[in-house]
Amino acid sequence: QVQLVESGGGLVQPGGSLKLSCAASGSFFSINLMGWYRQSPGKEREVVAAITGGGIANYADSVKGRFTISRDNAKNTVYLQMNSLKPEDTAVYYCNAGLILPGPHWGQGTRVTVSS
């Protein structure tokens, strides 16, 4: 069993930055990939970024050049640095983990609001 706990969401002005964290605990044999998803009201959940155990990252086109995903395997933590935030980035952000994505393990979500 794997538990994922996100933190770092909040209210930020357009153009600002936030850094999300996702701490994993439990049994890690079922984890290779970790990623961040987001869901806005009325929209389906979408992948934002993903990273392998070896540190290879991929991003949605909408966040390329603005968001950076990173992973500290020693701390079992994955991060999402979000820069140049836009109102359309407003969503609940979820951490996800598994052998493939979307995996079976989800965090509870952390809300990000980008507004002036």
Secondary structure, DSSP 8 states (H G I E B T S, - for coil): -EEEEEE--EEE-TT--EEEEEEEEE--TT-SEEEEEEE-TTS--EEEEEE-TT--EEE-TTTTTTEEEEEETTTTEEEEEE-S--GGG-EEEEEEEESSSS-SEE---EEEEE--
